[in-house]
Amino acid sequence: MSFRDLSIFALAICCLFSGWFFRSALADPPPGELVRAVRIAGVITPTVADFVSAQLDEANTLGRRAFLLELDTPGGLDTAMRSIIQAQLGSEIPVIVYVYPSGARAASAGALITLAADFAAMAPGTNLGAAHPVALGGGGGEGEGDDVMMSKVVEDAVAYARSIAQKRGRNVSWAERIVRESISTPAEEALKEKVVDLLAENEQQLLQSLDGRVYRRGDRELTLKTGDAALEFVEMNWRQKFLQTISHPNIAYMLMMLGILGIFFEISQPGVILPGAIGAIALLLALFAFQALPVNYVGMLFILLALVLFILEVKVVSYGMLTVGGIISMTLGSVMLMDRADPYLHISWAVIAATVAMTSGLFLLVLYFVVRTQKTRFVSGAEGMVGERGKALTDINGEGRVFVHGEYWQAFSHRPISRGETIEVVNLDDNLRLEVRKAEPETIQFTKGEK
């Protein structure tokens, strides 16, 4: 190959590489033109709060144009909501909260998160509001002390909502009403009430509508540029998805029941190990989930009482009364476990019925085998020798030798036994001597027609 051919070949390679480079550069916008986006569709839990806060911090560090939070939530835990709002208010880049898609809602904690955004937007057909606080972890009682405490919680939530609305220049009166009166407002009305800044059919329309809008950081007025920006969606990693999944009330409840079942198996049959290990792991996961759920402690005590009654059934002869009491206690505890929360934090009745039925059935099955085992005659050891028959090898006038169960034994008797007579084992003492007595003749019963 000549020098001229080599030059042409090298030039062709350079052209191909340059074309690929420029096409990649045009296809992928530079980091500064990206908008970091996350989508939350579900309850606001500590796991969700950690995820959103971490992504917002990372978007600030990377210098993204803005941070977009797409929201569809019935609400969630107050502490998780406040964690997200603190991250929003402390962000250098603008935060956009978009209630999306059509049919979605931002209720309770989601409404306050929307109020705290630099730019709040809604898709047509969505709604916003209903932020009245709900007591979590109550004991189920209603009294003057509960009313006073709830009043304090409501006043605190009202002040918090008003302060957020004032900071973002939104409708303060509406912010108070969603807490006190639990009102919920559709998208078009929310725009008229100056609760949100705009309506948008989709993300691209949202970015185009926000382009050129002004937001404040301290005393500075800054302009948002999103006309040429691209969305950079980020999802939870496997660990966060796992923790979010077990925080669902139905999953947390089933984990608790699995843990109790495993502990019961280990106590009723010590040394099996595997059920106890699985039960301990399931209980720890359930306790993690319960920190974000409105657990009624009386309901929890009823379920623990059921476990105690099932264990006592193994030790005490109650003719099934303890088992019946355990099933009733488990059912009451399951119904009461989460009874003072929004509907989205309730345990499904179908899950309760299926779990109680299955768990009670397994308890009854295990108890049946345990009791049957306890009543089974011993076939080995000292207890297994009692009742065995053998033959006296010598006269036993105090002590002698016998042949029992294929072995020769030293034996003693309180009454004389002649050599060759059939003997029956009464006991085995600590010196491995058999206490024997003269065996009664075995009676043989004949059925009708036999001789």
Summary of the structure (lengths in Angstrom):
residues: 451
radius of gyration: 37.5
end to end distance: 115.9
largest distance: 125.1
contacts: 1413
relative contact order: 0.07
helix: 51%
strand: 18%
